[in-house]
Structure formats: structure tokens, C-alpha cells
Amino acid sequence: MNTRQLWFVKPHQVEIREQQLPVLQSDQVLVRNLYSAISAGTEMLVYRGQLPAHMALDETLSALGQQKVSYPLPYGYACVGLIEAAGDGVAPDCVGKTVFSFQPHASHHVCTMDAVIPVPNGIDPMEAVFLANMETAVNLVQDGNPRVGERVVVLGQGIVGLLTSSVLAQFPLAGLYGVDSIADRRRLSGCCGVQAAFDPDSDSDIKMLQEKLKVDESGGGADVVFELSGSPAALNMAVDLCAYSGRIVVGSWYGTRSAEINLGERFHRNRMTIVSSQVSTIAPELAGRWDKARRFSVAWDMIKTCSPAQFISHALPFEKAGEAYQLLDESPRDATQIIFDYQNEG
């Protein structure tokens, strides 16, 4: 049996290739995908040729762990589909179940049963494609450790920023503020509980944000700043907004780009903490009580609570993959979350 799989051929070029699937082994299942979601941050680094060449794509995912960054390569990690067949060693009642898997974009894939995650009852497949990014949002919030009455800023209201804001909105914070240069994303941030959103390119907007954070007052500033914009320059804004002994949680992956951050002035005198947050592992201070299964359970609950399908701007047929990446590259203002629809695939 064949699958149609997305390949990144070279920077700024993708194509869909017909690939033969491996023979189903006893511990494996065949999944026919319904939807998959583009992770605009990481996938655009691949699309633009901005990933460090010496790194594996993700050593914690079986589908990507051995995949080095060299073209051509398949990529993607947010698929939802139906199990169509199972090997002799897999319980036959799994056939027909809806599952999530960290697999590259493709119409079908074969993987071991332990590489799929059952989608809970009551969650639509179009919501389920957000599991990977919602797990990232949960991880970010855990790393930021917001406390009652704190002031929190989320720099970047792309899909990870919106999901993180949605989770933070469940907390009894004194203030939750978003920052993004795209007006539609600022509007969407209000839908997920952000009290006010500001344009980083507007001096008046930033002044208003500083006033809300009481930056110039004793004890003022943001207790936690999440840097999720994907822009290295945003780290300096994070420092400017952060309070004495505040936390800056960096969830952006800049790829080959370096960050020129001012560690003098406010940073040096204010005992700020910069935290690297990445979802592939559990934070060491939580690892004794948390594992991936527990975090996935929370992510599913947050999907039910936050209804992230509201952030889908485009549901495109898989055959239009090239248009999807070109849109994200050239007109990011026009796309929040793009998903591929495989309903008409053979």
C-alpha cells in the first residue's frame, strides 16, 4: 500500500511524494489520517532552511529521532486519524479508533501501537490536532509557575501563544496581557481570556502596557513573561517588562538565529531568571510526580476547556500543501493555524 507524504525538498520548496508503506508488523497499526496541523514556528524553520544542521529533528519522537536536518526530508508532528488495520499482536478492537500521532504529514502511516495516543471521547478530530501544541502550552505554564495575583505577559500570539494564554486564563491572575504585531491575533487573544493585547511596534501601546504592569513603580513589572514570538529581538522587550526577581520563560526556538540580549541595566540589577522551556522532556523538579501521560491528560482537558478549533484559519486539502507554506512564509498575517484535510485522499 502507498501513502502520499509531504517532503521538504529544499528551502522554500515542498512536494507530495507517493511512498510505499512498510509491511505491517505484529505490533504495528495502519493509520489513515483525517487531519494534520502545521506547526508554524518549527516547520517554517525547516521550510526556510533555518534549522541547525547538526541536530536531530526531535530525539524523543520515534518518527523523527533519527532524522537529521538535511534535504529532502519529511516533517510534521500533529496527525489525527483512524486505525484501519492492526498487526497480530495488537488488540483487534483498536481498529476504527481515532488516534493522535507524532508523525510527518501524510495520508497514511504505519507505526507501533505505543506510538499513537487515543483521542478521548467527545473531542472532535479537528480539536485533537492541537494536542502537541497544547502540551507545549501546558509545559510552558508549568515552567513559568504563575501564582495567585501575579501579572503575566505573553509575547507572541501565534498558535502556541494563544494556547498558552488560554491556559493562563484559567488562573486567578492580577493581569494577563498579550503582545503581537498582527491585529487579528490580538483580537483572538481576547477570545481566550487575555485582558488586553498590545502592538509591539506602537510606542503608545507599549507605554499603556508598561502602565498596566506598573513598571516604573516599586514592585512593578511582569512577574512572568513568556517569550513565544519566535523573534530573538523580543527578549529585550521581555527584560524591559519583567519585574524584580521575575521569570522570563523562553519557548521560542530561534533555529540558526542568535539573540542579542541586553544583560546590563534592568537585567543586571533586578535578579531576573531566564528559563529555557522545551516540551520534549519533563522539568526536573516535576519529574518525580509527572510523566508524559499525566501531562497529555491535562492537555486533553485544556483542549476541552479552551476549544482551540476557533483558531483554525485555513483547512486546506493536502494537495495544496505548497500554497499553505507559501502563505505562512509570505503572508503570516493572514494565517493563524493551517490544517491539512485528508478526507478526499484515497
C-alpha positions as CSV (number, residue, x, y, z in Angstrom):
1,M,0.0,0.0,0.0
2,N,1.2,3.5,-0.8
3,T,0.9,6.8,1.1
4,R,1.1,10.4,-0.1
5,Q,3.7,12.1,2.1
6,L,4.9,15.7,2.4
7,W,8.6,16.3,1.8
8,F,10.7,19.5,2.3
9,V,12.8,19.3,-0.8
10,K,15.0,22.4,-0.2
11,P,14.4,25.7,1.4
12,H,11.1,27.2,0.2
13,Q,10.1,24.1,-1.7
14,V,7.8,21.2,-0.7
15,E,6.3,18.4,-2.7
16,I,3.9,15.5,-2.1
17,R,5.5,12.1,-2.9
18,E,4.0,8.7,-3.3
19,Q,5.7,6.4,-0.9
20,Q,5.3,2.7,-0.3
21,L,4.4,1.8,3.2
22,P,6.3,-0.9,5.1
23,V,4.6,-4.3,5.6
24,L,2.5,-4.2,8.8
25,Q,4.4,-6.0,11.7
26,S,2.7,-7.7,14.6
27,D,3.0,-4.7,17.0
28,Q,2.0,-2.1,14.4
29,V,-1.1,-0.4,13.1
30,L,-2.0,1.3,9.9
31,V,-3.5,4.8,10.4
32,R,-5.5,6.7,7.7
33,N,-5.1,10.4,8.6
34,L,-8.1,12.7,8.8
35,Y,-6.2,15.9,9.6
36,S,-2.7,17.2,10.4
37,A,-1.7,20.6,11.8
38,I,1.2,22.7,10.6
39,S,3.4,23.9,13.5
40,A,4.2,27.2,12.0
41,G,7.1,28.0,14.3
42,T,9.2,24.9,13.9
43,E,8.1,23.9,10.4
44,M,8.8,27.3,9.0
45,L,12.4,27.0,10.2
46,V,12.6,23.8,8.2
47,Y,10.8,25.5,5.2
48,R,13.2,28.4,5.3
49,G,16.4,26.4,5.9
50,Q,17.0,27.9,9.4
51,L,17.4,24.7,11.5
52,P,20.9,23.8,12.8
53,A,22.2,21.0,10.6
54,H,23.9,19.0,13.4
55,M,20.6,18.5,15.3
56,A,18.1,15.6,15.1
57,L,14.6,16.9,14.5
58,D,13.4,15.5,17.8
59,E,15.2,12.7,19.6
60,T,12.2,12.0,21.8
61,L,9.9,11.1,18.9
62,S,10.4,7.7,17.3
63,A,9.3,9.0,13.9
64,L,11.9,11.9,14.0
65,G,14.6,10.8,16.4
66,Q,17.0,9.5,13.7
67,Q,16.1,12.2,11.1
68,K,18.9,14.7,10.6
69,V,18.3,18.1,9.1
70,S,19.3,17.5,5.5
71,Y,17.1,17.9,2.5
72,P,15.0,16.2,1.3
73,L,13.1,15.3,4.5
74,P,9.6,14.6,5.7
75,Y,8.4,16.5,8.7
76,G,5.4,17.3,10.9
77,Y,4.2,16.0,14.2
78,A,0.5,16.5,14.7
79,C,-1.6,13.9,12.9
80,V,-5.1,12.6,13.8
81,G,-6.6,9.6,12.0
82,L,-8.4,6.3,12.2
83,I,-6.7,3.0,12.7
84,E,-7.6,0.9,9.6
85,A,-5.6,-2.3,10.3
86,A,-3.7,-3.9,13.1
87,G,-0.9,-6.5,13.4
88,D,-1.5,-9.9,15.0
89,G,0.0,-8.7,18.3
90,V,-2.4,-5.7,18.7
91,A,-5.9,-6.0,20.1
92,P,-8.3,-6.1,17.2
93,D,-10.8,-3.7,18.8
94,C,-8.4,-0.8,18.2
95,V,-9.4,-0.8,14.5
96,G,-11.7,2.1,13.9
97,K,-10.4,4.1,16.8
98,T,-9.4,7.8,16.4
99,V,-5.8,8.4,17.4
100,F,-3.2,11.2,17.6
101,S,0.3,10.5,16.5
102,F,3.6,12.5,16.2
103,Q,4.1,11.6,12.5
104,P,5.1,13.6,9.5
105,H,2.3,14.9,7.3
106,A,1.0,12.0,5.2
107,S,-2.3,10.4,4.1
108,H,-1.4,7.2,5.8
109,H,1.3,5.9,8.1
110,V,2.4,2.7,9.9
111,C,3.7,2.8,13.4
112,T,3.7,0.8,16.6
113,M,0.6,0.8,18.8
114,D,2.5,2.6,21.6
115,A,3.3,5.4,19.2
116,V,-0.4,6.5,19.0
117,I,-2.5,8.3,21.6
118,P,-6.2,7.5,21.7
119,V,-8.4,10.6,21.3
120,P,-10.8,10.8,24.3
121,N,-14.5,10.6,23.6
122,G,-16.1,13.9,23.0
123,I,-13.1,15.5,21.3
124,D,-13.5,16.3,17.6
125,P,-10.6,15.3,15.4
126,M,-10.2,18.9,14.3
127,E,-9.7,19.8,18.0
128,A,-7.4,16.8,18.6
129,V,-4.8,18.1,16.1
130,F,-3.9,20.7,18.8
131,L,-2.6,18.1,21.2
132,A,1.1,18.7,20.5
133,N,0.9,22.5,20.8
134,M,-1.5,22.3,23.8
135,E,1.0,20.0,25.6
136,T,3.6,22.7,24.8
137,A,1.4,25.3,26.3
138,V,0.9,23.2,29.5
139,N,4.6,22.7,29.7
140,L,5.3,26.4,29.3
141,V,2.8,27.3,32.1
142,Q,4.3,24.7,34.4
143,D,7.8,26.2,33.8
144,G,6.5,29.7,34.3
145,N,4.8,28.7,37.6
146,P,2.3,31.6,37.8
147,R,1.0,32.4,41.3
148,V,-2.2,33.9,42.5
149,G,-2.4,37.7,41.9
150,E,0.7,37.9,39.6
151,R,1.0,39.9,36.4
152,V,1.8,37.9,33.3
153,V,2.7,38.9,29.7
154,V,2.7,36.6,26.7
155,L,4.9,37.9,23.9
156,G,3.6,36.4,20.6
157,Q,0.0,35.4,20.0
158,G,0.6,32.8,17.3
159,I,-1.0,29.4,18.0
160,V,1.4,28.5,20.9
161,G,0.9,32.0,22.4
162,L,-2.9,31.8,22.1
163,L,-3.0,28.3,23.6
164,T,-0.6,29.4,26.4
165,S,-2.8,32.5,27.0
166,S,-5.9,30.2,27.1
167,V,-4.3,28.0,29.8
168,L,-3.1,31.1,31.8
169,A,-6.6,32.5,31.7
170,Q,-7.7,29.6,34.0
171,F,-5.5,31.1,36.8
172,P,-6.5,33.9,39.2
173,L,-4.0,36.4,37.9
174,A,-4.0,40.1,38.6
175,G,-3.4,40.7,34.9
176,L,-2.9,38.7,31.7
177,Y,-1.6,40.7,28.7
178,G,-0.7,39.7,25.1
179,V,1.7,41.3,22.7
180,D,1.7,40.7,18.9
181,S,2.2,42.9,15.8
182,I,-0.7,41.2,14.0
183,A,-4.1,42.8,14.7
184,D,-6.2,39.6,14.1
185,R,-4.0,37.7,16.6
186,R,-4.5,40.5,19.2
187,R,-8.3,40.1,18.6
188,L,-8.1,36.3,19.0
189,S,-6.2,36.7,22.3
190,G,-9.2,38.5,23.7
191,C,-11.3,35.4,22.9
192,C,-9.1,33.2,25.1
193,G,-9.1,35.4,28.2
194,V,-6.3,37.9,27.7
195,Q,-7.4,41.2,29.3
196,A,-5.6,43.4,26.8
197,A,-3.3,42.9,23.8
198,F,-0.7,45.4,22.5
199,D,1.2,46.1,19.3
200,P,5.0,45.9,19.9
201,D,5.5,48.3,17.1
202,S,3.4,51.0,18.7
203,D,5.1,53.3,21.2
204,S,1.7,54.3,22.7
205,D,0.7,50.6,23.1
206,I,3.9,49.7,24.9
207,K,3.5,52.7,27.1
208,M,0.0,51.6,28.0
209,L,1.3,48.1,28.8
210,Q,4.0,49.5,31.0
211,E,1.4,51.5,32.9
212,K,-0.8,48.4,33.4
213,L,2.3,46.5,34.7
214,K,3.3,49.4,36.8
215,V,6.9,49.1,35.5
216,D,8.1,52.4,37.0
217,E,6.7,51.7,40.4
218,S,8.3,49.8,43.3
219,G,7.4,46.2,43.0
220,G,6.1,46.8,39.5
221,G,6.6,44.9,36.2
222,A,5.5,41.5,35.0
223,D,6.1,38.6,37.4
224,V,6.3,36.2,34.4
225,V,7.0,37.0,30.8
226,F,6.6,34.2,28.2
227,E,8.6,34.8,25.0
228,L,6.8,32.9,22.3
229,S,7.1,35.3,19.3
230,G,9.9,33.4,17.5
231,S,11.8,36.7,17.3
232,P,15.2,36.9,19.1
233,A,14.7,40.7,19.5
234,A,11.7,40.1,21.7
235,L,14.0,39.0,24.5
236,N,15.0,42.6,25.1
237,M,11.3,43.6,25.4
238,A,10.9,40.7,27.9
239,V,13.7,42.2,30.0
240,D,12.2,45.7,29.8
241,L,8.8,44.4,31.1
242,C,10.0,42.0,33.7
243,A,9.8,42.7,37.4
244,Y,12.5,42.4,40.1
245,S,13.2,38.7,40.5
246,G,10.7,37.9,37.7
247,R,10.8,35.0,35.4
248,I,11.3,35.1,31.6
249,V,10.2,31.8,30.0
250,V,11.7,31.3,26.5
251,G,9.6,28.9,24.5
252,S,10.7,30.2,21.1
253,W,13.1,28.2,19.1
254,Y,15.3,30.6,17.0
255,G,17.0,27.9,14.9
256,T,20.2,29.3,13.5
257,R,19.4,32.9,14.5
258,S,21.2,34.4,17.5
259,A,19.7,36.6,20.2
260,E,21.4,39.9,21.0
261,I,20.1,40.4,24.5
262,N,21.0,43.4,26.8
263,L,22.1,41.8,30.1
264,G,23.1,45.1,31.6
265,E,20.8,47.9,33.1
266,R,17.5,46.3,34.1
267,F,18.5,42.7,33.9
268,H,21.8,43.0,35.9
269,R,20.2,44.8,38.9
270,N,16.9,43.0,39.0
271,R,17.8,39.3,39.6
272,M,15.7,38.1,36.7
273,T,15.6,34.4,35.8
274,I,15.6,33.3,32.2
275,V,14.1,29.8,31.8
276,S,14.5,27.6,28.7
277,S,11.3,25.7,28.2
278,Q,11.0,22.8,25.8
279,V,8.3,20.2,25.7
280,S,10.3,17.1,24.8
281,T,11.1,16.4,28.4
282,I,9.5,16.9,31.9
283,A,11.1,19.7,34.0
284,P,13.4,18.0,36.5
285,E,11.6,19.5,39.5
286,L,8.3,17.8,38.3
287,A,9.8,14.5,37.0
288,G,9.2,12.7,40.3
289,R,5.5,13.3,40.1
290,W,4.8,14.0,36.4
291,D,5.3,11.9,33.3
292,K,4.2,12.4,29.7
293,A,0.9,10.5,30.2
294,R,-0.1,12.8,33.0
295,R,0.8,15.9,31.0
296,F,-1.2,14.6,28.0
297,S,-4.2,14.1,30.2
298,V,-4.0,17.7,31.3
299,A,-3.6,18.8,27.7
300,W,-6.7,16.9,26.6
301,D,-8.6,18.6,29.5
302,M,-7.3,22.0,28.3
303,I,-8.5,21.2,24.7
304,K,-12.0,20.5,26.1
305,T,-11.9,23.7,28.1
306,C,-10.3,26.1,25.5
307,S,-11.9,24.9,22.2
308,P,-8.8,25.6,20.1
309,A,-10.5,24.9,16.8
310,Q,-11.6,28.5,16.9
311,F,-8.1,29.4,16.0
312,I,-8.1,27.4,12.7
313,S,-7.9,30.0,9.9
314,H,-7.5,27.5,7.0
315,A,-8.4,23.9,6.5
316,L,-6.8,23.0,3.1
317,P,-6.8,19.8,1.0
318,F,-3.4,18.1,1.4
319,E,-2.7,18.7,-2.3
320,K,-2.4,22.4,-1.5
321,A,0.5,22.0,0.9
322,G,2.7,24.2,-1.2
323,E,0.3,27.0,-1.0
324,A,0.0,26.6,2.8
325,Y,3.7,27.1,3.4
326,Q,4.0,29.9,1.0
327,L,1.1,31.7,2.8
328,L,2.8,31.2,6.1
329,D,6.1,32.4,4.7
330,E,4.9,35.5,2.8
331,S,1.6,36.5,4.5
332,P,1.7,35.3,8.1
333,R,-0.8,38.0,9.0
334,D,-3.4,36.1,7.0
335,A,-3.0,32.7,8.7
336,T,-3.2,31.7,12.4
337,Q,-3.5,27.9,12.2
338,I,-3.5,25.9,9.0
339,I,-4.5,22.2,9.0
340,F,-4.4,19.7,6.2
341,D,-7.6,17.8,5.4
342,Y,-7.2,14.3,4.0
343,Q,-10.9,13.5,3.6
344,N,-10.6,13.1,-0.2
345,E,-7.3,11.1,-0.1
346,G,-7.6,7.6,-1.4
